[in-house]
Amino acid sequence: MNEQDGVLTMRRPPEERLIRYDNLDGNNTAYSSFQMAEAATILGGAASVAHLSLYFPKNFADGALRAANITGTFALLGAVFGVTTNVTASMRGKDDPLNYFVGGCSAGVMLGARTKSYAVGTGSCLAFGGWGAFYKQWTIEGWGKFIRPPTY
């Protein structure tokens, strides 16, 4: 907290102001898991808007239920990924791609349970786990951004 001109304000350091995806290292598990769930909720909201624009609902209640279903599923996947990755990192004492693979795999299993399909669960476990491990290895190696800004 900072006091400036008699006004008490809370200021966060610049690294805590934005949502970060590379801080799932087992430290401050609740905060970083909340950040991941928050990012997944925002992504789920965008996905529900896209879905509702393609498949127009019959009435308002149908649209609201479908939007809540999609957004809630994404929020669940983000929370499960964040919590599992953090818990795995804190139990193992390492911050490496295996933690992200376990987190992604657990999120994929939750998606399979949500859709009641073993095939979806297995496929998304491997896909999410592989993507998570690849992302972590990418950041460890310092290969830079996926899409570089244009140079003029």
Secondary structure, DSSP 4 states (H G I P E B T S, - for coil): -EEETTEEE----HHHHS--SS--SSSSHHHHHHHHHHHHHHHHHHHHHHHHHHS--SSHHHHHHHHHHHHHHHHHHHHHHHHHHHHHHHHHT--SHHHHHHHHHHHHHHHHHHHT-HHHHHHHHHHHHHHHHHHHHHHHHT---SSPPP--
